[in-house]
Amino acid sequence: MSGCEARDAKKLVRSPSGLRMVPEHRSARSPFGLDEPPWVPDKEHHCRRCGKCFCDKCCSKKVPLPRMCFVDPVRQCAECALISQKETEFYDKQLKVLMNGAMFFVTLGTSDKSELMLCRLSNNQRYLVLDGDSHYEIEIVQISTVQILTEGFTPGGGNTRAIGMILQYRVPGAEELTQMKFTASEDFSSNKKLSATWLAAMHKATKLLYESRDQ
């Protein structure tokens, strides 16, 4: 087993809330994950997401909770179940879009030159990988801000299309943030659609990342 495979290895553990498949090393956990809430001793009516106790009627749904690495759907209150159901779409669809990647013209800092690169999320969800003539690996936890760039906005709230993003991240050891601008490639209409889909998935990923930090 290589060093990377060893770091990414997972183990099955039983917590009071249920079975979880978690990384063997905490440093290998997904940046989008959430920690389990403190256990409240009420096995039947305890929401596994928020940690609060409810009556049977208010905590009857069992819903997948991938952000806490649960193997099977777990009991959640109505409010948490709704949130988890929405997040399931990210794990089932948008995460795959991010891992498959899309082509962008990438501009580093204040440079006036851009490079066409394939941008994708690593399989372990911890790095944004950029491949072209150059190669970058940006650790997701080091990302400070993400601004999605759009066009087509009208004052009346018309349809918009994501055309790029501005990413700021911290390089370990550096005091200043590094900035990258991503602009969708418009060589083919299929590229534009794929880039817009990838950016929408990145927007959702950013929201989950911020929530994980704030918990």
C-alpha positions in Angstrom: 0.0 0.0 0.0 1.4 3.4 -1.0 1.7 6.3 1.4 -1.3 8.1 -0.2 -3.4 4.9 0.0 -2.5 4.5 3.6 -3.6 8.0 4.4 -6.9 7.6 2.6 -7.7 4.2 4.2 -11.0 3.9 5.9 -12.4 1.9 8.8 -15.8 0.9 10.0 -16.7 2.2 13.5 -19.9 1.9 15.6 -20.9 5.1 17.3 -23.9 5.5 19.5 -25.8 6.9 16.5 -24.9 4.0 14.1 -22.3 2.5 11.8 -19.9 4.9 10.1 -17.2 4.5 7.5 -14.6 7.0 8.5 -10.9 7.8 7.5 -8.3 6.1 9.6 -6.6 9.4 9.9 -8.5 12.6 10.9 -6.3 14.6 8.5 -7.8 12.5 5.6 -11.4 13.5 6.3 -13.5 15.2 3.7 -13.5 19.0 4.0 -17.2 18.9 3.4 -17.9 16.6 6.4 -19.6 17.3 9.7 -18.7 16.0 13.1 -21.3 14.0 15.0 -23.2 16.1 17.6 -22.8 15.3 21.3 -24.8 12.1 22.2 -28.1 12.6 24.0 -29.1 9.3 25.6 -32.4 8.6 23.8 -31.8 5.9 21.3 -35.1 5.9 19.6 -35.9 9.6 19.2 -32.5 11.2 18.9 -31.8 13.2 15.7 -28.4 12.0 14.4 -27.7 15.3 12.7 -28.5 18.0 15.2 -28.3 15.8 18.4 -31.6 17.0 19.8 -34.4 14.7 21.2 -37.9 14.7 19.6 -41.1 12.7 19.9 -41.5 9.8 17.6 -43.7 11.7 15.2 -41.2 14.6 14.8 -38.2 12.3 14.4 -39.5 9.4 12.4 -37.6 9.8 9.1 -34.5 7.8 8.3 -32.4 9.7 5.7 -28.9 9.2 4.3 -26.3 11.4 6.1 -23.1 11.1 4.0 -21.6 14.2 5.6 -21.2 12.3 8.8 -20.1 9.1 7.0 -23.0 7.0 8.1 -23.3 3.7 6.2 -27.1 3.5 6.4 -29.9 6.1 6.6 -30.3 7.4 10.1 -33.1 8.9 12.1 -33.4 12.7 11.8 -35.9 15.4 12.7 -38.0 16.8 10.0 -35.8 20.0 9.6 -32.6 18.1 9.4 -34.0 15.4 7.1 -35.0 18.1 4.6 -31.4 19.5 4.7 -29.9 16.0 4.3 -32.1 15.2 1.4 -30.9 18.3 -0.4 -27.3 17.4 0.3 -27.8 13.9 -1.1 -28.0 15.5 -4.6 -24.6 17.0 -4.1 -23.1 13.6 -3.1 -24.9 11.6 -5.8 -24.5 14.0 -8.7 -22.5 17.2 -8.2 -19.6 15.6 -6.5 -19.1 13.4 -9.6 -19.3 16.4 -11.8 -16.5 18.1 -9.8 -14.3 14.9 -9.9 -14.8 14.6 -13.7 -13.6 18.1 -14.2 -14.1 20.8 -16.8 -11.8 23.0 -19.0 -11.1 26.6 -18.0 -8.7 29.3 -18.9 -6.8 29.9 -15.6 -5.1 33.2 -14.7 -2.8 33.4 -11.7 -2.7 36.5 -9.6 -2.3 39.8 -11.7 -0.8 38.0 -14.7 -2.2 39.0 -18.1 -1.6 35.4 -19.4 -4.0 32.6 -19.0 -3.5 28.8 -19.5 -6.1 26.3 -20.6 -6.4 23.7 -17.8 -8.5 20.8 -16.7 -9.9 21.6 -13.3 -11.2 18.8 -11.1 -11.7 17.7 -7.5 -9.5 14.9 -6.3 -11.1 11.5 -5.5 -10.4 12.0 -1.8 -12.2 15.4 -2.0 -9.3 17.3 -0.4 -7.6 19.0 -3.4 -8.6 21.1 -6.4 -6.3 19.7 -9.1 -5.4 21.8 -12.2 -3.6 20.2 -15.2 -2.3 21.9 -18.3 1.3 22.8 -19.2 1.5 23.7 -15.5 0.2 21.6 -12.6 -1.4 22.9 -9.3 -2.9 21.2 -6.3 -4.9 23.5 -4.1 -5.9 22.1 -0.7 -9.6 22.7 -0.2 -9.2 23.6 3.4 -6.9 26.4 2.4 -9.5 28.1 0.1 -10.6 31.4 1.6 -13.2 32.7 -0.8 -14.9 31.6 -4.0 -16.8 34.1 -6.2 -18.8 32.7 -9.0 -18.9 34.9 -12.1 -22.1 35.1 -14.1 -23.5 36.8 -17.2 -27.0 37.5 -18.4 -28.4 39.1 -15.2 -31.3 41.5 -15.6 -32.8 43.8 -13.0 -36.0 41.8 -13.2 -34.2 38.6 -12.1 -33.7 37.0 -15.5 -31.7 33.8 -16.1 -28.0 33.9 -15.5 -25.2 31.6 -16.6 -22.0 30.8 -14.7 -19.0 31.8 -16.8 -16.1 31.6 -14.3 -15.0 32.1 -10.8 -12.4 33.9 -8.7 -10.7 31.7 -6.1 -8.5 33.0 -3.2 -6.5 30.5 -1.2 -3.6 30.4 1.2 -0.3 28.8 0.3 1.2 27.3 3.5 3.9 29.6 4.7 2.8 32.6 2.7 1.3 35.7 4.4 -0.8 36.9 1.4 -3.6 35.1 -0.2 -3.1 33.8 -3.8 -5.8 34.5 -6.4 -6.8 32.5 -9.4 -9.4 33.4 -12.0 -11.2 30.7 -14.0 -12.9 31.6 -17.2 -15.0 29.0 -19.1 -13.6 27.8 -22.4 -15.9 28.8 -25.3 -14.4 26.6 -28.0 -17.5 24.5 -28.2 -21.0 24.9 -26.9 -20.7 21.6 -25.1 -17.6 23.0 -23.2 -19.7 26.0 -22.1 -22.5 23.8 -20.8 -20.1 21.5 -18.9 -18.2 24.4 -17.4 -21.4 26.0 -16.2 -22.5 22.7 -14.6 -19.1 22.3 -13.0 -19.3 25.9 -11.6 -22.8 25.3 -10.2 -21.4 22.2 -8.4 -18.5 24.2 -7.1 -20.9 26.8 -5.8 -22.7 24.1 -3.8 -19.4 22.6 -2.6 -18.4 26.1 -1.3 -21.5 26.4 0.8 -20.9 23.0 2.4 -17.3 23.9 3.0 -18.3 27.1 4.8 -20.9 25.2 6.9 -18.3 22.6 7.9 -16.0 25.4 9.2 -18.8 27.1 11.1 -20.1 24.0 12.9 
